[in-house]
Amino acid sequence: MTTFVISVPGTFIGGADTGVRDELARALRPADPHRTHLGSTEDIDVLTVNDDGTFTVRLTVEAGSGPEAEGKARRLAESALTAVGLDDSAAPLGPAVVTGIDTGE
């Protein structure tokens, strides 16, 4: 298994207040990329929200391949959004992409 850092973009339709964003960041914390060498070196945040309501979730997942990692990360992001009361119509996600592979060096 390989440790991947995956980015999943999305948009808060109608916005998301600070409380919702904080809850979402807490829900995503188990997959926080700061746990990896790459995340620590690059200072990668688990959740970045832009002024226009777009956001990026960056997650660490263990997987055998990039496509498998992308699928796992997307499911984690969807689950965290659902946990804070946001469904696909309130916060649609874009395609997940591999943004780093942690070699542990």
Secondary structure, DSSP 8 states (H G I E B T S, - for coil): -EEEEEEEEEE-TT---HHHHHHHHHHHGGG-GGGSHHHHHHT--SEEE-TTSEEEEEEEEEESSHHHHHHHHHHHHHHHHHHTT--TTTS-B---EEEEEE---
